Amino acid sequence: MHLKEQELYQGVFDDHDISRMPEYQFASKVRLNLENAAEKYIKVSSINKKPKSQINDEYALKPLLVKLEKVYVDEINPYEIQTLLGKLQKERKSEATLRTYRGILRKFFNWLIENRMVQMPNPITKNILVRKSSGLVRDHLPTNHEIQRLLSQDSEILSLIKFLIFTGARLGEVLHLEWDDIEDGVWMIKSKPNCMTKEGIGWAPKWEKSRMIPLLREAQDVLDSQKRISSWVFPKKDGSRRDSLSSAWVTMKKRAGIENLQLKDFRNWFNHHLKHELQFTTKEAASYLGHCPKVNETHYELISKERMILKLNSQSLAATNLLQSLRNNSRYDS
């Protein structure tokens, strides 16, 4: 049987076939609802994605579609998308996050259109705007005083916060830390295909890049004080893995009287500590924190007002002496 005959026998028609079949061309069509469309997309697109990327897309796509508050795919137009991004912006989503969401939705609708599951233009057009913020990257450097105030709080997550501060690790890396990951004071951050997560089984560090970091004495002290009630280093009270810090972190900040502080700011502080207190090079600090030197310089090399004031004060006497010397020389010359 020829290929074309086989396609016709199986009911696979191209545009030319349909143009010669008006009864098929103008037949009533069943509308595709968003929920079914998402299931089809997630299932088929998983073939070309890494497990972590697939989980991230699935985790983001479904809630986004729910927020559209529509049933059918063909109900979505540019206005609906722009309204959705406006809602998310009011929820204080960052510019980078909104751009990511916009990209996920664009790929989703492109896939539906390219596979002829719907006949409609992609609602994600060039006119769909994300309002620019002052920058895609947060550039807050906590002061030493803020760090001290946090560490003086009585909180169930105090040890975890202290470990974050003195390792500069990402929250996900610490939440998935197990005792077997540490040997002789060195933490091996690596992919864990059998690790339980809130999305399922399998966890990996960002970009799936493994690294080994020797722990500072302050970080090692935290581990030495931890009770081993499960395989997790920082579990819940019942020994199960902690998924997030939720309200405990908000409460801790409130008690410390600190509002403008996020967990990722600890990475900025620790990078500053590595480079200015421990004399790490940019390349060494980047390797420790798990990113490239360029990212370290552009996103993590922040200006410390405390250090600027200290430097200025230490040089003030020299400047005064210099001015006095210039005045004396001027009088002598006259």
ChimeraX attribute file (.defattr): number of C-alpha atoms within 10 A of each C-alpha:
attribute: neighborCount
match mode: 1-to-1
recipient: residues
	/A:1	6
	/A:2	6
	/A:3	8
	/A:4	11
	/A:5	11
	/A:6	11
	/A:7	13
	/A:8	12
	/A:9	10
	/A:10	9
	/A:11	9
	/A:12	11
	/A:13	14
	/A:14	10
	/A:15	9
	/A:16	8
	/A:17	13
	/A:18	13
	/A:19	12
	/A:20	10
	/A:21	12
	/A:22	10
	/A:23	10
	/A:24	12
	/A:25	13
	/A:26	9
	/A:27	8
	/A:28	8
	/A:29	9
	/A:30	6
	/A:31	13
	/A:32	15
	/A:33	14
	/A:34	21
	/A:35	15
	/A:36	12
	/A:37	19
	/A:38	18
	/A:39	12
	/A:40	12
	/A:41	16
	/A:42	18
	/A:43	12
	/A:44	11
	/A:45	13
	/A:46	15
	/A:47	10
	/A:48	9
	/A:49	12
	/A:50	9
	/A:51	16
	/A:52	17
	/A:53	13
	/A:54	17
	/A:55	16
	/A:56	12
	/A:57	20
	/A:58	19
	/A:59	12
	/A:60	15
	/A:61	17
	/A:62	15
	/A:63	10
	/A:64	18
	/A:65	19
	/A:66	12
	/A:67	12
	/A:68	17
	/A:69	13
	/A:70	15
	/A:71	15
	/A:72	14
	/A:73	22
	/A:74	17
	/A:75	15
	/A:76	21
	/A:77	15
	/A:78	16
	/A:79	12
	/A:80	16
	/A:81	21
	/A:82	19
	/A:83	13
	/A:84	19
	/A:85	23
	/A:86	17
	/A:87	14
	/A:88	17
	/A:89	16
	/A:90	10
	/A:91	9
	/A:92	11
	/A:93	13
	/A:94	20
	/A:95	18
	/A:96	15
	/A:97	14
	/A:98	20
	/A:99	15
	/A:100	14
	/A:101	17
	/A:102	22
	/A:103	12
	/A:104	18
	/A:105	21
	/A:106	15
	/A:107	14
	/A:108	20
	/A:109	23
	/A:110	17
	/A:111	18
	/A:112	20
	/A:113	15
	/A:114	10
	/A:115	10
	/A:116	10
	/A:117	14
	/A:118	18
	/A:119	12
	/A:120	15
	/A:121	14
	/A:122	19
	/A:123	21
	/A:124	23
	/A:125	14
	/A:126	7
	/A:127	10
	/A:128	15
	/A:129	15
	/A:130	16
	/A:131	13
	/A:132	10
	/A:133	10
	/A:134	8
	/A:135	10
	/A:136	12
	/A:137	13
	/A:138	14
	/A:139	16
	/A:140	18
	/A:141	22
	/A:142	18
	/A:143	13
	/A:144	11
	/A:145	10
	/A:146	14
	/A:147	16
	/A:148	11
	/A:149	15
	/A:150	21
	/A:151	17
	/A:152	11
	/A:153	14
	/A:154	12
	/A:155	16
	/A:156	14
	/A:157	17
	/A:158	18
	/A:159	19
	/A:160	21
	/A:161	21
	/A:162	19
	/A:163	22
	/A:164	21
	/A:165	22
	/A:166	22
	/A:167	24
	/A:168	24
	/A:169	21
	/A:170	17
	/A:171	17
	/A:172	15
	/A:173	16
	/A:174	20
	/A:175	19
	/A:176	24
	/A:177	21
	/A:178	18
	/A:179	14
	/A:180	11
	/A:181	16
	/A:182	17
	/A:183	10
	/A:184	7
	/A:185	14
	/A:186	14
	/A:187	19
	/A:188	16
	/A:189	22
	/A:190	18
	/A:191	15
	/A:192	13
	/A:193	11
	/A:194	10
	/A:195	13
	/A:196	13
	/A:197	15
	/A:198	11
	/A:199	12
	/A:200	10
	/A:201	12
	/A:202	15
	/A:203	22
	/A:204	19
	/A:205	18
	/A:206	15
	/A:207	10
	/A:208	12
	/A:209	12
	/A:210	13
	/A:211	14
	/A:212	16
	/A:213	17
	/A:214	16
	/A:215	17
	/A:216	13
	/A:217	11
	/A:218	14
	/A:219	19
	/A:220	16
	/A:221	14
	/A:222	16
	/A:223	19
	/A:224	10
	/A:225	9
	/A:226	12
	/A:227	10
	/A:228	14
	/A:229	14
	/A:230	16
	/A:231	16
	/A:232	20
	/A:233	23
	/A:234	26
	/A:235	22
	/A:236	15
	/A:237	11
	/A:238	9
	/A:239	14
	/A:240	13
	/A:241	21
	/A:242	18
	/A:243	14
	/A:244	12
	/A:245	15
	/A:246	8
	/A:247	8
	/A:248	14
	/A:249	17
	/A:250	14
	/A:251	12
	/A:252	21
	/A:253	18
	/A:254	12
	/A:255	15
	/A:256	17
	/A:257	12
	/A:258	14
	/A:259	10
	/A:260	9
	/A:261	14
	/A:262	14
	/A:263	16
	/A:264	18
	/A:265	19
	/A:266	24
	/A:267	22
	/A:268	24
	/A:269	23
	/A:270	23
	/A:271	27
	/A:272	21
	/A:273	16
	/A:274	21
	/A:275	15
	/A:276	12
	/A:277	10
	/A:278	11
	/A:279	12
	/A:280	16
	/A:281	13
	/A:282	20
	/A:283	14
	/A:284	15
	/A:285	24
	/A:286	20
	/A:287	16
	/A:288	20
	/A:289	20
	/A:290	22
	/A:291	15
	/A:292	15
	/A:293	17
	/A:294	12
	/A:295	12
	/A:296	20
	/A:297	14
	/A:298	11
	/A:299	14
	/A:300	25
	/A:301	17
	/A:302	16
	/A:303	12
	/A:304	15
	/A:305	11
	/A:306	12
	/A:307	12
	/A:308	11
	/A:309	11
	/A:310	12
	/A:311	11
	/A:312	12
	/A:313	12
	/A:314	11
	/A:315	11
	/A:316	12
	/A:317	11
	/A:318	11
	/A:319	13
	/A:320	11
	/A:321	11
	/A:322	12
	/A:323	12
	/A:324	12
	/A:325	11
	/A:326	12
	/A:327	12
	/A:328	11
	/A:329	11
	/A:330	10
	/A:331	8
	/A:332	8
	/A:333	7
	/A:334	5
